[in-house]
Amino acid sequence: MKGQIKNFYEFKQNFLNQKFLKKKELKELYLSGKAENIKNDNKSVKKKEEKDKIIEIELSNGETIKTEFSILTKYSNSILGACINSKLSLPMRHGRVFIDREPVGFKLLLQYLENNELPEFGNNLEEKKFFSEINYWKIPMHISSNNKLKFNSEFCPHYFVLDKSKQNLKKSTLSKGIVLLNKKLTALTPYVEFTISLSKNNHNKKILLALIDEKNFEKDDIKKSFESSVPFVFYWDLLSEKVVKANKNYFNKFEFRSVDLKKFCHCYKHNKETKYGLIYNQQEHSVELIRDDVKLDILIQNIEPGLTPALEIHIENCEIQLSDKNKYYDKFFL
């Protein structure tokens, strides 16, 4: 009997010891979990505080501006985002982050980061400075645009027939005429694409593609020619593969690169279609010609934004269809 009582007390003592150890273990687990939660909460608070933090910046001209940390780090993989996140170092001056960049361009960049919309440029120089900052800091461009391309019915001869969408044009007469598009080549509309269909061979006839200064364009000019009209900058003769600069005295700042092009003639057989496009590069201020999704070796440089694409058509029985695509980077070019 005494032996049984002794075994019982030993069993009880072992049970109490195990209970104590388990309780201690559970308490430690609870405390460590609570500590981890507190740590995570602190991290979240710190992250929120960092996101809401105001960064004071001094520009190269001594001007100071304030902006939010979250705006500067909107694109964390950009050079600007990496610098502000302290992955790369930026100098400090008077307790502020010092940005040794052109002030106007950098402030326009901040506007883009804040609004995700292209800033309103006071002049072409401001636009050039803005895109210089975009390139320098490696900021991606995500600009929403509903700029649907159409033919401008206001600047279109009466013998050109437009459908309701104003994206399809037909011409049956021999009379030459000029038609303008409704959008200018800018960062919002950087690509123009159209398809030309000919119902028969048209030897020694012309289809000319131009970029013009619409500010100086009058309605009567639609009956004139690119060779003689004042507002025209330059044009391509698509069928005879020529690129021509008009108004040489006024537009002598443009640089042209046009070398040995392949013949266009094989495209203009009966019922054949040829697709053309213009790419405007807002960073480089250049325009390049595309034929059937292939880049031709025609590049016009030093182009200011805001020129309007236009066609001069000398051919009868042709159809031209505009594409509603205006984002050339969605396409593949050789």
ChimeraX attribute file (.defattr): number of C-alpha atoms within 10 A of each C-alpha:
attribute: neighborCount
match mode: 1-to-1
recipient: residues
	/A:1	6
	/A:2	7
	/A:3	7
	/A:4	9
	/A:5	10
	/A:6	11
	/A:7	12
	/A:8	12
	/A:9	11
	/A:10	12
	/A:11	12
	/A:12	12
	/A:13	12
	/A:14	12
	/A:15	12
	/A:16	12
	/A:17	12
	/A:18	12
	/A:19	12
	/A:20	12
	/A:21	12
	/A:22	12
	/A:23	12
	/A:24	12
	/A:25	12
	/A:26	12
	/A:27	12
	/A:28	12
	/A:29	12
	/A:30	12
	/A:31	12
	/A:32	12
	/A:33	12
	/A:34	12
	/A:35	12
	/A:36	12
	/A:37	12
	/A:38	12
	/A:39	12
	/A:40	12
	/A:41	12
	/A:42	12
	/A:43	12
	/A:44	12
	/A:45	12
	/A:46	12
	/A:47	12
	/A:48	12
	/A:49	12
	/A:50	14
	/A:51	15
	/A:52	14
	/A:53	13
	/A:54	14
	/A:55	17
	/A:56	15
	/A:57	20
	/A:58	21
	/A:59	20
	/A:60	13
	/A:61	11
	/A:62	13
	/A:63	9
	/A:64	15
	/A:65	12
	/A:66	11
	/A:67	15
	/A:68	16
	/A:69	19
	/A:70	20
	/A:71	19
	/A:72	22
	/A:73	19
	/A:74	15
	/A:75	16
	/A:76	15
	/A:77	13
	/A:78	17
	/A:79	17
	/A:80	21
	/A:81	22
	/A:82	18
	/A:83	17
	/A:84	18
	/A:85	14
	/A:86	10
	/A:87	10
	/A:88	11
	/A:89	11
	/A:90	15
	/A:91	10
	/A:92	12
	/A:93	13
	/A:94	8
	/A:95	10
	/A:96	16
	/A:97	18
	/A:98	18
	/A:99	19
	/A:100	14
	/A:101	15
	/A:102	15
	/A:103	19
	/A:104	15
	/A:105	20
	/A:106	21
	/A:107	17
	/A:108	22
	/A:109	23
	/A:110	17
	/A:111	16
	/A:112	20
	/A:113	20
	/A:114	15
	/A:115	10
	/A:116	14
	/A:117	15
	/A:118	19
	/A:119	17
	/A:120	11
	/A:121	13
	/A:122	8
	/A:123	9
	/A:124	12
	/A:125	12
	/A:126	16
	/A:127	22
	/A:128	19
	/A:129	20
	/A:130	25
	/A:131	22
	/A:132	19
	/A:133	22
	/A:134	21
	/A:135	13
	/A:136	13
	/A:137	17
	/A:138	15
	/A:139	20
	/A:140	11
	/A:141	15
	/A:142	10
	/A:143	11
	/A:144	10
	/A:145	12
	/A:146	10
	/A:147	14
	/A:148	14
	/A:149	23
	/A:150	20
	/A:151	24
	/A:152	16
	/A:153	16
	/A:154	13
	/A:155	20
	/A:156	23
	/A:157	19
	/A:158	11
	/A:159	14
	/A:160	19
	/A:161	16
	/A:162	20
	/A:163	10
	/A:164	7
	/A:165	11
	/A:166	17
	/A:167	19
	/A:168	18
	/A:169	20
	/A:170	17
	/A:171	22
	/A:172	13
	/A:173	13
	/A:174	13
	/A:175	14
	/A:176	21
	/A:177	21
	/A:178	24
	/A:179	22
	/A:180	23
	/A:181	22
	/A:182	18
	/A:183	20
	/A:184	24
	/A:185	25
	/A:186	17
	/A:187	20
	/A:188	18
	/A:189	21
	/A:190	21
	/A:191	24
	/A:192	25
	/A:193	22
	/A:194	20
	/A:195	17
	/A:196	18
	/A:197	20
	/A:198	20
	/A:199	15
	/A:200	15
	/A:201	15
	/A:202	17
	/A:203	10
	/A:204	9
	/A:205	16
	/A:206	16
	/A:207	17
	/A:208	23
	/A:209	22
	/A:210	24
	/A:211	24
	/A:212	23
	/A:213	16
	/A:214	16
	/A:215	10
	/A:216	11
	/A:217	15
	/A:218	11
	/A:219	10
	/A:220	11
	/A:221	20
	/A:222	22
	/A:223	16
	/A:224	13
	/A:225	17
	/A:226	27
	/A:227	14
	/A:228	11
	/A:229	18
	/A:230	16
	/A:231	18
	/A:232	24
	/A:233	23
	/A:234	21
	/A:235	22
	/A:236	20
	/A:237	16
	/A:238	17
	/A:239	19
	/A:240	16
	/A:241	17
	/A:242	16
	/A:243	21
	/A:244	17
	/A:245	20
	/A:246	20
	/A:247	17
	/A:248	12
	/A:249	7
	/A:250	10
	/A:251	14
	/A:252	11
	/A:253	11
	/A:254	16
	/A:255	13
	/A:256	16
	/A:257	11
	/A:258	14
	/A:259	12
	/A:260	10
	/A:261	12
	/A:262	10
	/A:263	11
	/A:264	13
	/A:265	13
	/A:266	10
	/A:267	17
	/A:268	19
	/A:269	14
	/A:270	12
	/A:271	12
	/A:272	13
	/A:273	17
	/A:274	16
	/A:275	19
	/A:276	20
	/A:277	22
	/A:278	22
	/A:279	22
	/A:280	25
	/A:281	18
	/A:282	20
	/A:283	16
	/A:284	13
	/A:285	16
	/A:286	19
	/A:287	23
	/A:288	18
	/A:289	20
	/A:290	20
	/A:291	18
	/A:292	16
	/A:293	16
	/A:294	14
	/A:295	17
	/A:296	17
	/A:297	14
	/A:298	20
	/A:299	17
	/A:300	19
	/A:301	18
	/A:302	13
	/A:303	21
	/A:304	18
	/A:305	20
	/A:306	18
	/A:307	19
	/A:308	19
	/A:309	22
	/A:310	25
	/A:311	22
	/A:312	22
	/A:313	21
	/A:314	20
	/A:315	23
	/A:316	19
	/A:317	15
	/A:318	19
	/A:319	19
	/A:320	20
	/A:321	19
	/A:322	23
	/A:323	18
	/A:324	16
	/A:325	18
	/A:326	22
	/A:327	16
	/A:328	18
	/A:329	10
	/A:330	8
	/A:331	8
	/A:332	8
	/A:333	12
	/A:334	7
